[in-house]
């Protein structure tokens, strides 16, 4: 799984070479197998490296500019201070930190290193150093609570943590030895900065990772349920980095200045900014955290030309009144993490006609990759589409009831196959089996269809995830917290559409008989246990929640329709997923 070579379209699967001869060259659909193939092939020079002993860090560092160019070519720029790191400085920092982690802290191949930090110039250095010695990175959102962090540290088996000074208190209960990302006046605890300054680039014994080894464990709610560790190999990352290099070339973005406000602790930010763009010699302006005004200042001050973004950011740009900031340097904007509506895409292009807007699709389980538009013209002609399959990808559209593969213009669940697809969910055989079939197909949990031109349209999310400002929120996690309240006997959580955030979590709760429980108290009860982006925004008290999946869906849709004008709500959980996930939730309540 995830270890196949990145090949051209006609040889993407060994058993389908002849089948592609009957493939429809417009849509990529092969009727005999029911498989959609990418309409784009990589050139001979662009192929994924297949040397078994290659690892992510070695590959990335090998793609840096030549030594004479690396001395002056800027890799990273801190948005707020204009501090710059050249490719030569970055290379040295990676090799020195790797030596410090290996010889000084005893980190070895296979050890898991937990990273808790917002974006920084140091983030790519830490990731590459850890990967270069064969250790495994696992990342977390600094907004997560101490309880959530403790759970991830335990689940991943982290041996060492690296934390920003502001977040280190959240790691105290874990008992894991912790390095700071930077010096702190509050403590004399060792930092990564000091380790780099004090160490020499010593040789590391030949126990290097290979392509099939685990590189990262990134936590995602997956297709259903609570957070799970997505196991990604070096092969997965080398594959997605190669694809990213290809996309930079076809977009003619080699000389662009990129802006990074997407969190590097998520796959979108990690694949792009923590690793991938460094292989194209690109300069990236790094914001510690996203804020709209800070983004505008960065675009103006650093002449930013390329922004990988999410729909709420694009909405902010559409609403921007144009006062005070020069955005004329902007040339390209990408959109991911959630579907981009046709209406928003049209409004953006009307306001910024000189900017190329390209939506795409990917998920943590596919290492962030999936689809891509080669040209702005293609994207503009199909504003509702999430682009075409990227090279090395094949897909199925599977009927939820029959399991049959569907032709163009028929809706079903999207299944993907690619060398970027994850190895497994960490320690969760049941979830892995439910998401990956025996032939390596990833069941995405997204409802979609392909058109006659091979463009994919994401219609809805079968999976129970709420997308809030680009973050994933699992209703099952919030429901488990709600039913743990002593005065709540039953609960369900659904998304409500929100223009600013994309979606917000809304709860329906059944109060225990004879108790007085207010909406504010329930909201606070949940807020005390989860990260801010997971908070319940509204609570509706109801007398009962139906037990059957069909009745539940009708109930939630009916309740949502009464949410009020301007807040169009919809239950995004399809019937197939509800049959399993709601039964589990109901059984939890019954067992109480």
Buried (B, 14 or more C-beta within 10 A) or exposed (E): BBBBBBBBBBEBBEEBEEBBEEBBEEBBBBEEBBBBBBBBBBEEEBBBBBEEEBBBBBBBBEBBBEEEEBEEBBBBBBBEEEEBBBBBBBBBBBBBBBBBBBBBBEBBBBBBBBBBBBBBBBBBBBBBBBBBBBBBBBBBBBBBBBEBBBBBBEBBBBBBBBBBBBBBEBBEEBEBBBBBBBBBEEEEBBBBBBBBEEBEBEEBEEEBBBBEBBBBBBBBBBBBBBBBBBBBBBBBBBBBBBBBBBBBBBBEBEEBBBBBBBBBBBBBBBBBBBBBBBBBBBBBBBBBEBEBEBBBBBBBBBEBBBBBBBBBBBBBBBEBEEEEBEBEBBBBBBBBBBBBBEEBBBBBBEEBEEBBBBBBBBBBBBBBBBBBBBEBEBBBEBBBBBBBBBBBBBBBBBBBEEEEBBBBEEBBBBBBBBBBBBBBBBBBEEBBEBBBEEEBBBBBBBBBBBBEBBBBBBBBBBBBBBBBBBBBBBBBBBBBBBBBBEBBBBBBBBBBBBEEBBBBBBBBBBBEEEEEBEBEEBBEBBBEBBBEBBBBBBBBBBEEBBEBBEEBBEBBEEBBEEBEEEBEBBBBBBEBBBEEBBEEBBEBBEEE
